[in-house]
Amino acid sequence: MAVINRDPRTAPHGTRNDAILAAVLAAAGVCLALFTDPGRRPDALGWTLLLAAHVPIVWRRRHPLLVLALVAALVAPYHGLDNNHSAPLPASWVALYTVAVTGRPLRTILTWIAVMGVIVTVVLTANHHQGIELLRISGWALAVLFCGVDVRYYRQYVAGIVERAERAERTREEEARRRVAEERLRIARDLHDLLAHTITLIGVQTSVAAHVLAADPERLDRETVAKALDDIADTCRTARGELRTTLEVLRENDSADGRGPLPGLDGLPDLVEAARLAGARVEQTVRVSEAPPAVGAAAYRIVQEALTNAVRHAGPEPAVRVELYEEQGALRLSVTDDGTGPTPGGTPGFGLVGMRERARSVGGTLDAGPRTAGGFEVTAVLPLDATGEGAA
């Protein structure tokens, strides 16, 4: 089956195998010439033509038409001398089969017509009364050609199956790489949102504690310091819980431990309270009854990053307004502040990029930039009929 399925032109060691085939065919031809039809045993010229007709078979894969022409040129005078007509047939059929199995059907048909012309000429030259022999030879020639064409089409069919399988495998590999890239991007967004928000809050709360400690050592406000430290501990516990949830998702741990999924719209009050503890004056307006989990998670992360940027860049005690409402089948979100904005020349982060990716992941849009009246504004429109996977 491997020999049949494989294109003979691409088979390894083709010339060596054809040389062995030519030797086997020559031996078969000699046996046929010696032991069949003794009355037509070849003379010296006949033996020379018979053996020489097998030599081109060595190069049948590289030049099938040329090999067939050479075989025909040597076999025609051999038959014309009325030698044993069966001896050169195996080599002739192999040459004819090679043309049929490696060429197009039109070339095969034209080859059969040419071969039949040679056969008719030779047979009529040798004996005018051998009509039955002519019919038998033409039938064998046609059968060999049909066999070659059939094998050729079968090889094309097998090659098509292999190509489709390889294409499907490449598609699966590309899909796997795409999913890995998307998962890495999602993990990067989750870790950025979590760590940036947590570290910013811890930094602000630590600054408050340090300021209280250094302001008046003689009159230490222990209650304020203790509250700042408690806030830092609460922030660390919250971050540890979210980080553990993220790591369990990465490990594909399906066991539930009571924490449930990442926060959605129900977690916004906690974000607002954390920003207030960091010194921001936050007002919130939420007029959304419910939202799909993917949309709620995207809105939560966008508000989280926007509040983190406001606490980090808007200056001391910025006034921040958070507003969410439903309109025309979409969740509209805005976070504005009256701060000074990021420091010019600072190192750009991934916050704005991550917020835009969050919005796009559910089929939404996001705009962010300075306000005309001062401060910074983040607005997003998230379709409420989107799901995380479908929108992506």
BELKA-V691098 format. One line per field, one symbol per residue. phi: phi as a letter, one per 20 degrees, with the letter a starting at -180 (. if undefined). A space follows every 10 residues. Layout:
# BELKA-V691098
phi: ???
This chain:
# BELKA-V691098
phi: .ffffefffd fflfffffff ffffffffff fffedclgfd ffefffffff fffeffggdf ffcfffffff fffefgffff elegeefefg ffffffffff eddfgfffff ffffffffff ffffffbfde ffffffffff ffffffffff ffffffffff ffffffffff ffffffffff ffffffffff ffffffffff ffffffffff fffefbgfcf efffffffff ffffffffff ffffffffff eleefecnem fffdffefgf fffffffeoe eddcccccfb bggffffffg fffgffffff ffdenflfec cdccbdblmc edcbccbdee nffgnfffdd ffffffffff fdndcbcbrf efeonccccb ccfeeedgff ff
